[in-house]
């Protein structure tokens, strides 16, 4: 009863504060990608103990599709991190390039090869990965107390495709990966033909998909089959340093699976057994 009373008070204090809602302990900074000149906002949230525990260095959770995923990650981790059920981490959401229209930025940056039949530009994944590795990591590590060896990638749909590209080409760029409903189908399943570099360090991969992500349930592509094919490829080719967990979220579609995939994946990586 005391917990629900406290939760109600906290929610009321946010709702009645007036003005626009702001995620606590968060800020937005902008970085300019060196080769293209594109400007990318970063959404950054520090843990509750960050200011008081000045000797602690924190892991970082990096999210693609930040305008959507940052809010979900902030909300779903708030109670488990604040209550000690999950290790605290800094959350960093990488948004789309400023001035981009519709899905142009994500389609350009998260796709792994040039698809000539697509109207929008594709195939910028290698450049975007370099931007994250050389500029985003550098900024976060210079300005926050972070663990350079504990980084988690989170990507959903095309973001999951992009994450698999990073795992295959630069496996030690992150220590952990969460792939939600990855778009393996892109460019005729091109991802499945990629060579896979073996990780030098222990790496965990959480891969999940909604059980309803099939054409018979209204989806354009069979995301379940794609996720299973990706899971099999990772298991066969990524080497013994990679620990893989594959899950199917029952009764979830492409539109609804991600929040469950995110919190269950983060709990697998950061959860504390009581």
N, C-alpha and C positions, 0 to 999 in steps of 0.2 A: 504494500500500500504506500509506503514512504517513497519507493522508487517512482511510482506513477504520479504521486503528488509533485515530486521534484521535476519530473519530465514535463508535466503540465505547466509548471511555473516557468521553466526555461522556454518552452514554446511560446507562452503568452508574452514573455519579455521581448522575444524577437518580433512577434507580430504587432505589439503595441508601441514599439520604439519610434515609429513614424518614419516617413521617407522610404527610399528603396531598401530592400533587404540586402545585406552584405554578409558574405560568408566570413565568419570570424577568423582572424589571424591570416588573412589572405591579401595578396596584392597582385598587380599586373605590371609586367615589364615587357619591353619590346626589343627584339634582336633582329638585326639585318643580316640576311644570308649573304656571304661574301661574293659568291660567284654570280648570283642572279639578281641581287639587290632587293629581293622580296623581304618584307618586314613581317615577322611572326610574333604575335603576343604570346607570352608565357603566363599562365595562371599558377600562382604559387601559394601554397598553404603550409604553415608550420604547425607542428604538434603543440598540444597544450603545455607541455613541460619545457618547450624550447627556450623560453626566456629565463626561467628559473634554474634550469639544469645546464649551466654554461659550459661544463666540461664534457658534455655528451655529444657524440657525432651520430647522426641519424641516417638510416637507409632512405632512399628516394624511390618513389613510385612515379614513373613517367607515363603519361596518358596521351594517346592520339585523340583526335576529334574532341578537343577540350571543351568547346561550347556545350556539348552534351555530357561527356564523361566526367568532367571535373566536378560538376554538381552532384552526380551520382556517387562518385568516390568519396567526396567530402561528407555527404549525408550517411552513407552506409558504414563508414569507418568510425564515425564520431563516437558512438557508444562503445564499441569494442576497444578502441584505442584509449578512450578516456577512463574506462573501467578496468583496464589492465588485462583484458582478455586477448588483446592483440598488440604486438609490438608497435610502438609509435614510429611513424615515418613522415617525411616531408612529401607532399603531393605536388607534382608539377604537371600541368596540362599544357600541351603544345597545340595552340590554336591554328586556324587557317591563315594564309597570308592576307594581309590587309588589302582591301580593294577587290578581292576575288569575288566572283559572282556564283551563287548557287554552290554546286558541288565541284566547281573547277579546281580548287586548290587540293582537295583531298584526292580527287581522281588523278591529278597530275603527280602528287607527291607520294601517294601510297601504292601506285601501280608499278609493277616490276619489269615491264617491257613495253615496247611501243605497239599498241593495238591499232593498226591502220584503218580499221572499220569504225573506230570511235571518232566522234566529232570533236570532243574535248581532248586536250593534250594528255598523253599518258607516258609512263616510263621514267619518272624522275626519282624513283626510290633510292638509287645509289647516292644521288646528290643530297637528298633529304636526310639520309642516314649519316652522311658525312657532316652535315650541318648540326645534327643532334650530337654526334660524337665529339666534334671539335669546338663547337660554339656553345651549345646548350649546356653540355656537361661542364665546360670550362666556366661559364658564368655561374652556374649553381655552386660549383665547388669553391669558387673564389668568394662568394657572397654569403654562403650558409655553411654551417657545420655539418658536413655530410660524410658518409662512408663511401669512399671511391670504389670499394669492392662489393657493395651491396646496392645494386640497382635493379629495379623491376620494370619491365616493359608491359604495357597493357594496350592491346589493340582489338577492335571489334570490326567485323565485316571486312572492308578494304584495309582497315587498320590491322586486322589479324593477318591478312595477306602480307602487308608490309613487315609485320613482326616476324613472320616465317622467313621472309627474304633476309632480314638481319640475322636470324638464327643460323641460316644456311651459309651466309657469307662472312659474318663477323660474330660468331657464337659467343665470344667472351665480352662483347660490348655490354651485355647485361648478365646478371647472375641468375635472374628468374624471368620467365615470360608467361603472360596470360593471353591466350588467343581465344576470342569469342567469335563463334560463327565465321571463321575465315573464308574470304571469297576465293577459294581455290579454283573456281570455275573461270576466273579471269583469263582472257586470251587463250581459250581452249586448254585450260588446265596447265598453262605454261610452267607454273611453279613446280609441278611434279617432275619436270625434266631437269631441274637445276641440280648441279653438284652440291654436296653437303660437306662443309668443313667440320671436322671434329673439334669439340670444345676442349680446351686445355684445362679448364677448371670445372668444378662441380656446378652443374646448371640444372635448374628445375623448370619444367614446361607444363603448364596447366592448359589443356585444350578442351573446349566444350562447345556444344551446339544444342539448339532446341530440338526436341523430338518432332515438332511440326514444321520444320524447315525443309519441306519437300513440295514438289509441284502438286501432289494430290491434296495438299492443304493450302494451296493458293500461292506458294512461292514460285518465282520464275526459275530458280535453279535448285538442284538437289544439294543443299548445304550439308546435309547429314552424310551423304556419300563422300562429298569433298573433304569433310572433316576427318572421316575415317581413313581416307586415302592419305591425307597429310599425317595423321597419327601413325599409320603403318610406315611411312617413309622416314619419319623422325626415329621411330623405334629401330628400324633396320640400319640406318645410315649415320646417325648422329654420334655413335660411340658410347662407351660405357660411363662417361662422365655425365651424361644427360639422364635425369630422372623424369619420366613422362607420366602424367596422369590424364586420362581421357574420360570425359563425363558427357552424358546426355541429360539435358534438363527437360523433364517430362512436361507435356502440355504447354510448351513455350514455342512461340513463333520467332521469326527474325526480329520482329519489332519489340518483343518482350523478354527475350532470353538474357540480354546483357547484364541487367542489374544483379540477377542471381549468379551468373557466371563470375562477375567481378568480385562479389563479396565472398563467394565460396573459394575462388582462386586465391584471394588475399588471405583468407583464413588458413588455407593450406600452407601458404608461404610464411605468414607472420603470426598465425594464431598461437596462443599459449595454452597448453593443456593444463587444466585446473585439477 
